[in-house]
Amino acid sequence: RCQGKMCMTWDRFLADATEFAVVSQRLTIDRQWAVTKACEGEGNTFLSRTNQICLLPSLQKVQVDLNPEIHFEELEEIDDCLPSPPPSVQNFSTFIFDYHIVFCTTFRVPTLYFNVYHQDRNLLRLEEVFLLLPNFVQRFSDLAERTLITQADHPVLDIPFFQVHPCQTAKLMTELHENGNYVAAWLSVIGPLIGLHVPLEIFQELDTSNQ
């Protein structure tokens, strides 16, 4: 259980998560977060976002630009695939990533849950998911590192999701000495483990609104 100043209250989670979602909706087209309220009570409201990811057979990440002159590039991070690739690009795979930011009532911190589906909504297994994560995560060899990402029941939806375990989050946030939007700062550190990144303009907007 979390003890210390970098644990969150439920009220702060709601405030920071709502602010983060509002700013993301105002500033971004393809990286918007939404507030989902399942029911009343602590822990039952969370953030959600869905991305469609396109991959070549070599597992290179493929980004499709909205610009009429469509082009592809290899990415270091997982990014959105907005329209489908043109017919000239063959044998690509498309996956659907569901991301949820949920308040952990045990550790009193945000927790990142995610699932990965084929287009027919069949779930990928953990070993398949690892192949889609950033290279530095795939190179994890220590057991403690490998179990950082595990499968567990979603605390609100009560269905299996993958999670980035929250047991070290409070310690990590203490080392960051973060006094701004906790959810945004936390996601900027935890998100890259599964290819999620917080655009710089979101932090700039949050800093401006909190001055």
C-alpha positions in Angstrom: 0.0 0.0 0.0 1.1 3.5 -0.7 2.1 5.8 2.1 3.6 9.3 1.5 3.0 12.6 -0.3 3.1 11.1 -3.8 0.0 8.9 -3.2 -3.2 10.5 -4.7 -6.5 11.2 -3.2 -9.5 10.1 -5.3 -10.5 13.7 -5.7 -7.1 14.7 -7.1 -7.2 11.8 -9.5 -10.6 12.9 -10.8 -9.5 16.6 -11.1 -6.1 15.8 -12.8 -7.6 13.1 -15.1 -10.4 15.4 -16.2 -8.1 18.3 -16.8 -5.8 16.0 -18.8 -8.6 14.7 -20.9 -10.0 18.1 -21.7 -6.6 19.5 -22.8 -6.0 16.4 -24.9 -9.3 16.8 -26.7 -8.7 20.5 -27.3 -5.1 20.1 -28.7 -4.9 16.8 -30.4 -6.8 15.0 -33.2 -5.6 11.4 -32.8 -4.5 11.2 -29.2 -7.6 12.2 -27.3 -8.5 10.8 -23.9 -12.1 10.5 -22.7 -13.5 10.3 -19.2 -15.5 7.2 -18.7 -17.8 6.9 -15.6 -19.0 3.4 -15.0 -20.9 4.2 -11.8 -20.7 6.2 -8.6 -17.9 5.6 -6.1 -14.2 5.7 -5.7 -12.3 4.1 -8.5 -15.2 3.8 -10.9 -14.3 6.7 -13.3 -11.3 6.2 -15.6 -9.7 7.6 -18.8 -9.9 5.7 -22.0 -8.4 6.0 -25.5 -8.4 3.6 -28.5 -5.8 3.5 -31.3 -5.5 1.6 -34.5 -1.9 0.5 -35.2 -0.6 -0.8 -38.5 2.4 -3.0 -38.8 4.4 -4.4 -41.7 5.4 -8.1 -41.5 8.8 -7.2 -40.1 6.9 -5.5 -37.2 8.0 -2.1 -38.3 5.5 0.4 -37.1 3.8 2.2 -39.9 2.2 5.6 -39.7 -0.2 6.7 -42.3 -0.2 10.5 -42.8 -3.5 12.4 -43.2 -1.7 14.4 -45.9 -2.9 13.5 -49.4 0.6 12.5 -50.3 0.6 9.3 -48.2 4.0 8.1 -47.1 5.4 5.6 -44.5 8.2 5.8 -42.0 9.7 3.5 -39.4 8.9 4.7 -36.0 10.6 4.3 -32.6 7.3 4.4 -30.9 3.9 2.9 -31.5 1.8 5.5 -33.3 -1.6 5.8 -34.7 -2.6 4.5 -38.1 -5.4 6.7 -39.2 -6.7 5.6 -42.6 -5.8 2.1 -43.7 -2.6 1.9 -45.9 -3.2 2.1 -49.6 -3.5 -1.0 -51.8 0.1 -0.7 -52.9 1.2 -1.7 -49.4 0.5 -5.4 -48.9 0.6 -7.9 -46.0 0.4 -5.4 -43.3 -1.3 -6.2 -40.0 -3.7 -3.9 -38.1 -4.2 -4.0 -34.3 -6.5 -2.2 -32.0 -5.1 -0.9 -28.7 -7.4 0.0 -25.9 -5.8 2.1 -23.2 -7.3 2.9 -19.8 -6.0 5.0 -16.9 -7.6 3.7 -13.7 -7.2 4.8 -10.1 -5.7 2.0 -8.0 -7.5 2.1 -4.6 -4.7 -0.1 -3.0 -1.6 1.9 -4.0 -3.5 5.2 -4.4 -1.9 6.0 -7.8 -3.0 5.8 -11.5 -2.6 2.5 -13.2 -2.2 1.9 -16.9 -4.4 -0.9 -18.3 -4.4 -2.0 -22.0 -5.7 -4.6 -24.3 -4.6 -5.4 -27.9 -7.0 -6.9 -30.4 -6.9 -8.2 -34.0 -9.4 -6.4 -36.3 -11.9 -9.2 -35.5 -11.6 -8.3 -31.8 -9.8 -11.5 -30.9 -7.3 -10.7 -28.1 -3.6 -11.1 -28.4 -1.7 -13.3 -25.9 0.9 -11.8 -23.6 3.8 -13.1 -25.6 2.3 -11.6 -28.8 1.8 -8.3 -27.1 5.4 -8.1 -26.0 6.4 -8.3 -29.7 4.5 -5.1 -30.3 6.0 -3.2 -27.5 9.1 -0.9 -27.8 12.4 -2.6 -28.3 13.8 -1.8 -24.9 10.9 -3.6 -23.2 11.3 -6.6 -25.4 14.9 -6.8 -24.2 13.8 -7.1 -20.5 15.4 -10.3 -19.2 15.2 -10.0 -15.4 12.1 -11.7 -13.9 11.1 -8.5 -12.0 11.3 -6.5 -15.2 9.3 -9.1 -17.2 6.5 -9.1 -14.6 6.2 -5.4 -14.7 3.6 -6.0 -17.4 1.1 -8.6 -16.4 -2.5 -9.7 -17.0 -5.2 -8.9 -14.4 -8.9 -8.3 -14.2 -9.8 -4.7 -15.0 -10.9 -3.3 -11.6 -14.0 -1.5 -13.1 -14.9 -3.7 -16.0 -14.0 -7.0 -14.4 -12.5 -8.5 -17.6 -8.9 -9.4 -18.3 -6.6 -6.6 -19.3 -2.8 -6.2 -19.3 -1.5 -3.7 -16.7 1.7 -1.9 -15.9 2.0 -2.8 -12.3 1.6 0.2 -10.0 3.7 -1.0 -7.0 6.6 1.4 -7.7 4.6 4.4 -9.0 4.6 6.5 -5.8 8.3 6.0 -5.3 8.9 7.0 -8.9 6.8 10.1 -8.6 8.5 11.2 -5.4 11.8 11.1 -7.3 10.3 13.3 -10.0 9.2 15.9 -7.4 6.1 16.5 -9.6 3.8 19.3 -8.4 1.7 19.8 -11.6 -0.8 17.5 -13.2 0.1 14.1 -11.6 -1.7 12.1 -14.3 0.2 13.8 -17.2 3.6 13.5 -15.5 3.0 9.9 -14.6 1.9 8.9 -18.1 4.9 10.6 -19.6 7.1 8.1 -17.6 5.0 5.0 -17.6 3.4 5.3 -21.1 6.6 4.8 -23.1 6.8 1.2 -21.7 3.9 0.4 -24.1 4.5 3.0 -26.7 2.4 5.8 -25.4 3.7 9.3 -25.3 2.3 12.6 -24.1 2.7 15.4 -26.7 4.7 18.4 -25.5 1.9 20.8 -26.3 -0.3 19.2 -23.6 2.3 20.0 -20.9 2.6 23.5 -22.2 -1.1 24.0 -22.0 -1.3 22.5 -18.5 1.5 24.7 -17.3 -0.3 27.8 -18.7 -3.6 26.9 -17.2 -2.0 26.3 -13.7 -0.1 29.6 -13.6 
